[in-house]
Amino acid sequence: MNKVIVFGRGRYFQKKYKGQAYEIAAFLDNAVKEKEYSPKYGCSVYPPSAWRQLPEYPILCMSARFCEMWQQLVKLGVPESRIILGMGMEPYYYDYERILFSRGGQIQVAKEELTYVAPGQAARKFSSEKEFREIVRMLIKETHPELGAFDCFQANPLSRTFGSERGTAVDRVYIERFLEENAGDIRGSVMEIESDDYIRRFGGSRVSETWILHVKGWGGKNVIKGNFETGEGLRENMVDCLICTQTLQYIYDLPSAARHIYEILRPGGTALITVPGIKGLSQFHDENWGEQWSFTERSIARLLAEVFGEEQVEVRSWGNVRVAMAFLYGLCKEELREEDFTCDDRQFPFLITARAVKRKESQGAED
């Protein structure tokens, strides 16, 4: 393909334009009423009705709503032999485009209907977006037979305690990996929420003093009745490290909680924080404390950066759609494969971790 007239300048075109081996002679755009000039591409833009004024180059439809474009061009009298659809061009805009076109599939254009053809498959005719979507659904089912298993899933999960009665809750895999990666921060005087399990597991001989924080004071020795939201039971420069896992979702006034977390740390101290992204409610904790939030990388990073400083905060997203589905349905770690935990997809933030370091006093003075 050499010179083409491109119909459509939106996001679909913008993604597919990069790296394409064709020269744009002109644009057609429904948003244009009269001829305009596009300095970005060095060519003119016309309303579709002006197509007869242009050279007889192919007209490349660049929109996910290509059926409407094709129908519009046909009604305007454009010969079907000049109409080309951008669906099969890389880079693909939608995931389903890869399924339809990466193995030789294509859409043939006619005046009355379109036809999807692919090697080894029966031709499928369509003339509307609705019919095309039906074809996409059929092809995806054919190429992803595992989708048939979805029919076996019930509306109720296997477990409402996230599989903990059968093994380890899935989110604990990422929490423990995060703490293991940052075990060097767990030193000196360390505070943990609700228990000291992680202090003992990851702190070892580096820990000289242990504190357990509980909003109702439940627990044994070294338990402090404290509240991050109100500051009750807390004082400045209490600890060198705070382990705060899956806690902030129960606190409504998050800015206040972030300030109190900052204040209890000694200069140079570290807060190791985990929060849920994609989640279900914990019945016990919701009934006792009330779940308020779920998070994204942006929200927890902004919350902590406002008190610690942006450069003092490291945030990471963990998990993927498979792990999130397993967690919601009540599977436990032991019922998944190790490779299920190796892919982190930021579009599906299952769990978010944050490492926030309080500046040393000398650093603050220099700044």
NORVENGI-V704736 format. One record per backbone hydrogen bond with DSSP energy under -0.5 kcal/mol. NH is the residue of the N-H (numbers start at 1). CO is the residue of the C=O. E is the energy in kcal/mol with one decimal. If there is no record, write none. Layout:
# NORVENGI-V704736
nh->{NH & NH}
co->{CO & CO}
e->{E & E}
This chain:
# NORVENGI-V704736
nh->{4 & 5 & 6 & 6 & 7 & 7 & 8 & 8 & 14 & 15 & 16 & 17 & 18 & 20 & 22 & 23 & 25 & 25 & 26 & 27 & 28 & 29 & 32 & 36 & 38 & 39 & 41 & 42 & 43 & 44 & 45 & 46 & 50 & 51 & 53 & 54 & 57 & 58 & 59 & 60 & 60 & 61 & 61 & 62 & 62 & 63 & 66 & 66 & 68 & 69 & 70 & 71 & 72 & 73 & 74 & 75 & 76 & 77 & 78 & 82 & 83 & 84 & 84 & 86 & 88 & 89 & 97 & 98 & 98 & 99 & 100 & 101 & 102 & 104 & 106 & 108 & 108 & 110 & 114 & 115 & 116 & 117 & 117 & 121 & 124 & 126 & 132 & 133 & 134 & 135 & 136 & 137 & 138 & 139 & 140 & 141 & 142 & 143 & 144 & 147 & 148 & 149 & 150 & 151 & 152 & 153 & 158 & 159 & 164 & 166 & 167 & 170 & 172 & 173 & 174 & 175 & 176 & 177 & 178 & 179 & 180 & 181 & 182 & 183 & 185 & 186 & 187 & 188 & 190 & 190 & 191 & 192 & 193 & 194 & 195 & 200 & 201 & 202 & 203 & 204 & 206 & 207 & 208 & 209 & 211 & 212 & 213 & 214 & 217 & 223 & 224 & 226 & 226 & 227 & 231 & 234 & 237 & 237 & 238 & 238 & 239 & 240 & 241 & 242 & 243 & 244 & 244 & 245 & 246 & 247 & 250 & 251 & 252 & 254 & 257 & 258 & 259 & 260 & 261 & 262 & 263 & 264 & 265 & 265 & 266 & 268 & 269 & 270 & 271 & 272 & 272 & 273 & 273 & 274 & 275 & 277 & 278 & 283 & 283 & 286 & 287 & 288 & 289 & 290 & 292 & 293 & 295 & 300 & 301 & 302 & 303 & 304 & 305 & 306 & 307 & 308 & 309 & 312 & 313 & 314 & 316 & 318 & 324 & 325 & 326 & 327 & 328 & 329 & 330 & 330 & 331 & 333 & 335 & 336 & 340 & 341 & 342 & 344 & 345 & 345 & 346 & 348 & 350 & 350 & 351 & 352 & 353 & 354 & 355 & 356 & 356 & 357 & 358 & 364 & 365 & 366 & 367}
co->{23 & 58 & 4 & 26 & 5 & 60 & 6 & 28 & 10 & 11 & 12 & 13 & 14 & 17 & 20 & 2 & 4 & 23 & 4 & 44 & 6 & 46 & 29 & 45 & 43 & 37 & 38 & 38 & 38 & 25 & 36 & 27 & 47 & 48 & 50 & 51 & 55 & 3 & 82 & 5 & 58 & 59 & 84 & 7 & 60 & 61 & 63 & 64 & 65 & 65 & 66 & 67 & 68 & 69 & 70 & 71 & 72 & 74 & 73 & 79 & 80 & 59 & 82 & 61 & 85 & 86 & 94 & 94 & 95 & 95 & 96 & 97 & 98 & 101 & 117 & 106 & 115 & 113 & 126 & 108 & 124 & 106 & 115 & 118 & 116 & 114 & 128 & 129 & 130 & 131 & 132 & 133 & 134 & 135 & 136 & 137 & 138 & 139 & 140 & 144 & 145 & 146 & 147 & 148 & 149 & 150 & 329 & 329 & 161 & 163 & 163 & 331 & 169 & 170 & 170 & 171 & 172 & 173 & 174 & 175 & 176 & 177 & 178 & 180 & 182 & 183 & 185 & 206 & 188 & 209 & 241 & 211 & 243 & 213 & 193 & 196 & 197 & 198 & 199 & 199 & 203 & 204 & 188 & 188 & 190 & 222 & 192 & 224 & 214 & 220 & 212 & 214 & 224 & 232 & 227 & 231 & 263 & 265 & 235 & 264 & 264 & 189 & 189 & 270 & 191 & 242 & 272 & 243 & 274 & 274 & 247 & 248 & 250 & 252 & 253 & 254 & 255 & 256 & 257 & 258 & 259 & 260 & 261 & 262 & 239 & 358 & 266 & 240 & 356 & 242 & 270 & 271 & 354 & 244 & 352 & 350 & 349 & 160 & 281 & 282 & 283 & 284 & 285 & 285 & 249 & 249 & 276 & 296 & 297 & 298 & 299 & 300 & 301 & 302 & 304 & 304 & 305 & 309 & 310 & 355 & 353 & 351 & 320 & 321 & 322 & 323 & 324 & 325 & 326 & 327 & 326 & 168 & 332 & 333 & 337 & 338 & 339 & 342 & 319 & 343 & 344 & 345 & 318 & 348 & 318 & 275 & 316 & 273 & 314 & 271 & 354 & 312 & 269 & 360 & 361 & 362 & 363}
e->{-2.5 & -2.9 & -0.6 & -2.2 & -0.5 & -2.9 & -0.8 & -2.3 & -2.6 & -2.2 & -1.7 & -2.3 & -0.7 & -2.2 & -1.2 & -3.1 & -3.1 & -0.7 & -0.8 & -2.2 & -2.9 & -2.3 & -1.6 & -2.6 & -3.3 & -0.8 & -0.5 & -1.7 & -1.3 & -0.5 & -2.9 & -2.8 & -2.4 & -1.6 & -1.8 & -1.4 & -2.1 & -0.6 & -3.4 & -2.9 & -0.7 & -0.7 & -3.3 & -2.7 & -0.6 & -0.6 & -0.5 & -0.6 & -0.6 & -1.4 & -2.9 & -2.5 & -2.4 & -2.5 & -2.4 & -2.2 & -1.6 & -1.4 & -2.5 & -2.1 & -1.1 & -2.8 & -0.5 & -2.2 & -0.5 & -1.5 & -0.9 & -0.7 & -0.8 & -1.1 & -2.3 & -2.7 & -1.8 & -1.3 & -2.6 & -0.6 & -3.2 & -1.1 & -3.3 & -2.0 & -3.3 & -2.7 & -0.6 & -2.1 & -2.4 & -2.7 & -2.1 & -2.4 & -1.6 & -1.6 & -2.4 & -2.5 & -2.0 & -2.6 & -2.5 & -2.0 & -2.0 & -2.2 & -1.7 & -2.1 & -1.7 & -1.5 & -1.4 & -1.1 & -1.7 & -1.4 & -3.0 & -0.7 & -1.8 & -1.8 & -1.4 & -0.5 & -1.4 & -1.4 & -0.6 & -2.0 & -2.6 & -1.6 & -2.4 & -2.2 & -2.2 & -2.2 & -1.3 & -1.2 & -1.9 & -1.5 & -1.5 & -2.7 & -0.6 & -3.0 & -2.6 & -2.3 & -1.2 & -2.6 & -1.1 & -2.3 & -1.9 & -2.8 & -2.3 & -0.8 & -1.6 & -1.4 & -1.9 & -1.8 & -2.5 & -2.9 & -2.8 & -2.6 & -1.0 & -0.9 & -3.5 & -1.4 & -1.0 & -2.1 & -2.7 & -1.9 & -2.7 & -0.5 & -0.7 & -1.2 & -2.5 & -2.8 & -1.6 & -2.3 & -3.3 & -0.7 & -2.9 & -0.5 & -1.3 & -0.7 & -2.2 & -1.6 & -0.6 & -1.6 & -1.8 & -2.7 & -2.0 & -2.1 & -2.3 & -2.1 & -2.3 & -2.0 & -0.8 & -0.7 & -2.7 & -1.8 & -3.0 & -2.1 & -3.0 & -3.3 & -0.5 & -0.7 & -3.0 & -2.0 & -2.7 & -2.4 & -1.4 & -0.5 & -0.7 & -3.0 & -2.3 & -1.8 & -3.3 & -1.3 & -3.9 & -1.4 & -2.7 & -2.0 & -2.2 & -2.6 & -2.2 & -2.2 & -2.5 & -1.5 & -1.4 & -3.1 & -1.4 & -1.7 & -1.4 & -2.3 & -2.3 & -3.1 & -2.4 & -2.4 & -2.4 & -2.5 & -2.4 & -2.2 & -0.8 & -0.7 & -2.9 & -3.4 & -1.7 & -2.0 & -1.2 & -1.6 & -1.3 & -0.5 & -3.0 & -0.6 & -0.6 & -2.0 & -1.2 & -1.3 & -1.9 & -2.7 & -2.7 & -3.0 & -2.7 & -2.4 & -0.6 & -2.2 & -2.8 & -2.2 & -2.1 & -1.9 & -2.1}
